[in-house]
Structure formats: C-alpha cells, structure tokens
C-alpha cells in the first residue's frame, strides 16, 4: 500500500538487496522486483556475491547461469528502474514461461492471484 501511494517514507534498506533508487525516491513495484531478483540470485549463486560488487554485475559475469534465466535476472536487477519489469506480475510471467521451457509439464502456471 505504501508503494502504491508514491509517498516517501524513508524505508530501511539492505545493501545489495534494495533497489539503488530507494534511498532517494519512494519505492514502487519495480523496487520490489529488484529485491526479488537479488534474493533469487542469492539462492542460485550463494551469498558471496554481496561482498564483491553489485548484483547486476554479478549476474552479467555469471558464466553458469542459463542464458534465458540470466536475461530474467538481468531485467529484474537492472540499475535503471525504467528497464526493470514494471511489476512482480510481469516478472512472474517470464519466470513461469522459463520454468515451463526447462521442465515441461512440471511447473503449473496459474494466473496471477488477485489481491485480497
């Protein structure tokens, strides 16, 4: 709700996991996408990346990521919020399509749940 109002409320940040624009601008859905991308990359690559450089550089240099998954992560953690997925719904759609391409029939793609 706070994101949707566009009001700046000085949110707490976690270095490496908070969108670069958050300290100076009100976060929005794209900020959530960035954080999700950083968490997903941590789950895939481990935490050590956070000690070295920013997540976007790590994703770009990661030779072990599948190219399609790398593109999803690259878009999610882009430094410029205008080049990120505009919402988690868009991110989910791309990740679900990727999962279905990797494991056909094993990933049940449901429609995006409506808020309560």
Phi, psi and omega in degrees: 000320180295321180298317184294333181283341180073012180275139178275128183229019178050065184290152174292146180236154173243114182308135180089337183246348178260142180302143184302333183277346188300321181300336184244347182230155176295131179292153175223193183302326180294331176293321177295320178300316179301311181299317177300315180298320179294321178292316179299317179297322177298320178296325181278320189252346184095170188279341188303333180303326184295339179275345188262306185197188182282159187297323180299318178294320180296316179299315182299321184271354183286109182280351184265348180285139172301137184305322180290319177293323178300319180294321177298312179294319179302317180291320182294322185255021178301139180296324180274116182300335180289345179257359176278169170301139182289342181202167176294332177299315179294321178296314179302316181301316180291318180292321178297318178295320177297312181300319179294325180289331181275319182233074183304132176078353181264339182253118182273110181271113178256163175289156181297129181293140177281147179297151179290000000 
